[in-house]
Amino acid sequence: MLHVQQVSGGYDQVAYVQDVSFHVKKGEVLGILGPNGSGKSTMLKLISGALPLTAGTVLLENQPLKSYAPKELAKKLAVLPQLHANTFTHTVREVVSLGRYPHQRGFFSSWSDDDEQAVVQAMTQTNVLQYAEEEMAFLSGGEQQRVFVAQALAQRADVLFLDEPTNHLDIAHQRQLLDMVRSEAKMRGLTVVSIFHDMNLAALYCDRLLLMEKGRVRMIGEPHEVLVDAQIEQVYNVDVVTRPHPKEAKPQVTILPSVSLTKQAAVTCAHIEVTEEAITLQSPLPLRVLSSAVYNAGLGWYETIMNRSVAPTYDITNVRAEFAAFIRHRGAVPTNTVGMMTALTTDYAVIREFQTEAGSMIVMVTAGVGKALDVSKTYSRSSDYAIGTINTWVIINAQLTDEAFVQAMMTATEAKVKALQIEEVHDAMSNTIATGTATDSILIAATQQGKQHNYAGTVSQLGKWLGHAVVETTVEAIQRYKQLKGRTQ
Amino acid sequence: MSKKYALAYTIAIISLIVSMWFGIAVGSVSIPLEVLWNPAANETAANILWQIRLPRVLLAALVGASLAIAGAAFQGLLKNPLADPYTLGISSGASVGAVATIFFGLSVPFLGLFTLPVFSMVGAVATMFLVMSFAKLVDRTMKMETLILTGIIFSSFLGSMISLMIALTGEELRQIMGWLLGSVSMRGWPYVQMIVPFVVVGSFILWWNRRELNAMLYGEERAQYLGVNVKRSKLQVLIGGSMLTGAAVAVSGTIGFVGLVVPHMTRMLWGADHNHLLPLSLLHGATLLIICDLVSRTIIAPTELPIGVITSFVGAPVFAYIFFKQRRKKGGIA
């Protein structure tokens, strides 16, 4: 559809944009990225014919751009430049109707049904129909932007160039606009080239991205090829981390601030408070947490960690709201808290602090092993298990990579299984050594300060000590369980 | 929406007809309307009507129409609310031609009385070409800013030439000043005939570019993306507007205010769509100048005031009122 071949050009004979080549297929959405002053807008002006080329060619449907008469070109190519203020104001309908200019001929060219339909449809798609008779001057920046998008759509061109179309728009309208552009591309085969400021939006909505640097193409490819940490860091001179979008198979870039607001601190046993209701760790700094907890499971940053004791009769149906209320009642903030539950009272808990060469760590275990199970036997049983719980926390004063977090989970789990073996906890039904209970929960937390650990497997420095600490603590917790149960029975 | 414009045109046409009727009927001799179709009833009145009042009213209407539509087009083209037909310096060129004619007492034999308007027209055309070529020399694409600045340069320069001639003039000063302040009196049919072709052709050229003017309000780049041949349209609007301005100044002198304010009033009342803005400005401009001319010759009769004094005197309060009402109304909505 659009072939750009070795295009160079700029203002006043200075070819700031140099040797740009790419092509866009029909129905494709291409996003243009690049730092301020990298030549994005200039390039768009070159390939839309607003600025003269000093070298190269632009082919639109295999014909040079220059060979089109102005009106013919406007029927094929609609361009939405950045929003500019203007002095005299038309009504919204008049502005959108201007998009039909290339389709009108002759002196008295009447307004056809096609024209009217295109205008109304464009206003509907951009959600500005309700302002149709309002004057532009009385609309907000975002509403004006949508009106100009409607104008470009009313042109009914095959190719659409956009220059930061989501400027001035809130996220609801950003999504609406880009969803609409995307579906026009898909349903009608609209070909789109759009400059983006926000690379995450670009990644979400574009088939391919073109990254510009100092007037040249640095990289063109699918979002995962372009949004690569090292490349973005070089081009933008900013530290970033790329992570997958939680729902879409697209990368998302996160900025790393060069000034961190987190203070230096360490977590110790002194930060843990044990009451009848719960064991609560109130950390002096946010902890990066990976857990299978009841409340706020998964990966995140939290300052409060709770292991809550509930009665065996606790009603699980509305657990999220109920737990949030409990967290507030304890004086913590639900969005900043990870919460586990156990049927054991808090005096069953064993909390140990270990000073190791891998960094100091705290391990907390409550081991309700009364209903322990052997993982190799459970497949043949029905699903209604009696509840028992081994809850394990490992809080590490060190920096862990994501791999280290996952390996720490593995190492801690192996250590727990070993502790059950040492204490000869049996699965009552099969009478074999148990490996855990039905609802065990585990939490790995790190301060992300101090020593850096890339791995936490069983032979790594962190893994060795973590395994040791978890085995020791779990064994002691099992012993305490036996002791306390023995006394009550 | 079309209802709005039907109302707009009805009001504009009725007010034009009413003002024309007043312009014809009212004066030192009041003229009964029946002489229009029955000249025999009052021959003196019929004579005044056909030989003095009607050409005068028509000339006022044509000059007002020319200045207003040219002003509307220039304001749109230059995207500048302060632009008027005189911004580009064409009127100064016309004035230099006219003042020089008076100053040097020129009279070309076969032109006779028309020496002045013809020289004035020549001044206007020459200035138009000079301004445009200079603007093009400065900046190949003739950006609007370049045009405005070039216009200001030429206006000041030509203005100084007029001042020089005024300074060197002895007893003829009154005549020059009278011409500069503008008048449509005692011109007769030949002047009407002279301006008509310019009004027709100029207005047609501007109206031909009405959609392009709408698009160019959003900037030349945007207009180009919409498929407008910006260079061609710009040139056409400049030539059309200059023709109208030059012709108006040549027959009546520099009458201020009409070209600036009528387009604004029309825009406030009926919106900025050039499709309607141009014809409505034309009608309103004609009406306003007829009324101003009527006032200028009746307010302290038998002395006649220069019409340029009256346009501002009548126009400014009217504009102020509309401006006030509109801002209040819109302030209320927002």
Interface residues (C-beta under 8 A of the other chain):
Chain A: K45 S48 G49 A50 P70 K71 E72 L73 A74 K75 L77 A78 V79 P81 H84 N86 T87 F88 T89 H90 T91 R93 E94 V95 L98 G99 Y101 P102 Q104 F107 E133 E135 F138 Q151 Q155
Chain B: M1 Q75 G76 K79 N80 P81 W208 R211 N214 A215 L217 Y218 G219 E221 R222 Q224 Y225 L226 G227 V228 N229 R267 G271 A272 D273 K330 I333 A334
